[in-house]
Amino acid sequence: MNTGIRGRRRTAAVIATAGALALSVLNAPAAQAKDTGIVLTDIVINNGKPVVVGTARVVEPPVTFNIALPPGYDTDHPFRYAAHPFLYRGSITASANTGEDYIGPGSYTCYELSLKRARCEGTLYIDPHPAQEQVDSNSDATKWKIGVSLRLFPPGDGPVTAQEYETRPGTVSLRRAAKLSVADATPEPVTKGKKITVAGKLTRANWTTHKNGPYANSTVSLQFRAKNATTFKTLKKVTTNSAGALRTTVTASTDGFFRWVYYGNTTTGTATSGQDYIDVR
């Protein structure tokens, strides 16, 4: 039980990988497509922020939601019902039944609020590995719709008695991870008043090749923080060339740190480079 949540009994915990979940969806017993009576509300995914995914690391954005149960069901018997949010593209039924254009839960735990209500918290599970077929095209960097899967089970073992998929308002933006190389300032040291050349490179995740590739024609900010200062200031904006490379010159004035910052867009996440210290004499 989460020790940070007091006065609430844990009713159930669900743990699933995307692959295992897809198998459970495909192999689930036939169910009646009818109203379950389960009400799933107050869904918040990744705190309302875009979800950024790279080419290798599993991403598990946080999810919270509330469940209200129908007559005949209660939180004392958590294995008689199942409910969770998911993300999908296209048809909600096709996505949920085939596992294509579908992103399901990683794990979540529900805490009893009453015999009919529970508060759930956990994660989604996004694995960019090509075998998972979750993000396997750059066109997946878009807004995904929010759906919920609701199921009822009989006492003991038995097939699903009722099942439905419902859409919910809002969307979740899925974005390709960006990366900036360390800002390379030369020459070092440099005489005050002389020119400094700062170079770098911007790349982003390519979900088709599953490698990072150059991000051309993108605007990146060159920032500087003086040695004893606490904040960075933007000096200028630079556009990447066809290879994603950045290169510009500034005048040396004082010791300090250079860095590149990319602020992202509707398909690509933000990125901040490592810093390079310059000694001005």
C-alpha positions, -999 to +999 in steps of 0.1 A: +000+000+000+012+035-008+022+049+026+015+084+013-022+075+011-038+071+045-073+060+055-079+043+022-077+005+017-060-007-015-086-026-035-066-039-064-033-036-083-029-042-120+004-047-137+008-052-174+033-047-202+021-035-236+028-070-251+010-088-223-019-065-225-022-069-262-023-107-258-049-104-230-071-082-253-068-106-282-074-137-261-101-124-239-134-144-238-162-131-259-183-105-240-216-088-245-211-053-259-234-037-234-235-010-207-214-022-177-227+005-154-191+014-144-185+051-144-148+062-149-142+099-145-116+126-137-089+111-160-056+130-159-028+117-181+008+130-176-005+160-156-020+173-188+013+177-205+026+162-238+042+128-237+077+127-252+090+094-265+125+085-278+138+055-297+147+031-269+136+039-234+102+029-221+081+059-211+055+056-183+034+088-180+014+090-148-024+085-149-051+091-123-088+084-125-119+076-104-142+046-106-178+043-095-194+008-095-228-003-105-254-021-083-242-056-073-205-047-074-183-032-047-147-025-038-146-056-015-146-077-047-121-060-070-117-090-093-153-088-105-146-056-125-119-040-146-116-005-158-087+016-172-080+045-196-060+040-228-049+061-258-060+053-293-061+065-329-088+057-355-116+035-343-118+029-306-132-006-310-106-017-336-077-002-315-089-019-283-096-053-300-065-055-322-039-036-301-030-015-332-028+023-327-034+015-290-015+025-258-026+008-227-018+008-190+015-001-175+004-005-139-021+011-115-034+007-080-069+016-068-077+028-033-111+024-017-131+057-011-162+038-003-178+004-011-188+019-045-160+042-053-122+040-057-094+064-067-068+049-090-033+060-099-006+045-121+009+048-155+005+042-192+032+021-208+049+032-241+077+011-255+092+024-287+108-010-295+095-020-331+082-053-318+056-035-297+042-016-327+031+013-305+051+041-320+063+027-353+057+057-376+066+094-373+029+100-381+022+088-345+036+121-333+001+137-331-028+140-308-042+107-295-077+102-283-086+090-248-107+059-243-117+037-214-121-001-212-148-013-188-156-050-179-177-070-155-170-106-144-192-132-127-183-145-092-155-170-094-140-180-127-160-173-159-162-153-191-167-116-192-204-108-187-203-072-201-178-051-218-177-017-234-152+009-248-161+045-244-143+077-256-136+106-233-131+143-239-097+157-246-065+144-263-029+136-254-001+149-275+026+123-283+059+139-294+092+127-307+122+133-283+147+159-293+184+160-283+210+187-285+248+181-284+269+201-259+274+237-270+310+238-282+325+272-278+359+280-294+386+292-291+394+286-254+406+307-238+396+338-257+406+375-256+378+399-245+363+416-276+372+387-299+348+364-317+337+331-302+323+304-325+296+282-309+286+249-326+262+221-319+237+197-334+199+190-330+185+156-336+152+139-329+137+105-326+128+088-359+101+062-350+104+046-385+141+039-383+142+038-345+173+060-345+179+096-339+182+117-370+191+153-379+164+179-374+168+204-402+154+240-405+146+243-368+151+274-346+173+269-315+182+296-289+218+302-279+220+311-243+247+324-220+251+325-182+279+347-167+302+330-143+286+344-111+250+347-125+221+324-117+201+326-149+207+321-186+199+348-211+192+343-248+218+358-271+204+349-304+183+324-324+200+300-349+185+278-375+198+243-381+211+233-415+201+202-435+223+180-412+208+195-380+240+214-374+242+247-355+270+273-359+272+310-350+295+336-336+293+360-307+316+385-291+336+375-260+327+397-230+331+377-197+337+343-183+306+320-184+286+291-198+270+286-232+242+263-240+216+255-267+178+254-260+152+240-283+116+248-273+098+221-293+067+221-314+035+201-318+054+170-329+087+173-311+097+177-275+120+203-259+157+198-255+186+216-236+222+209-243+251+205-219+270+236-210+305+247-222+325+271-201+345+298-218+375+316-202+377+353-213+410+370-207 
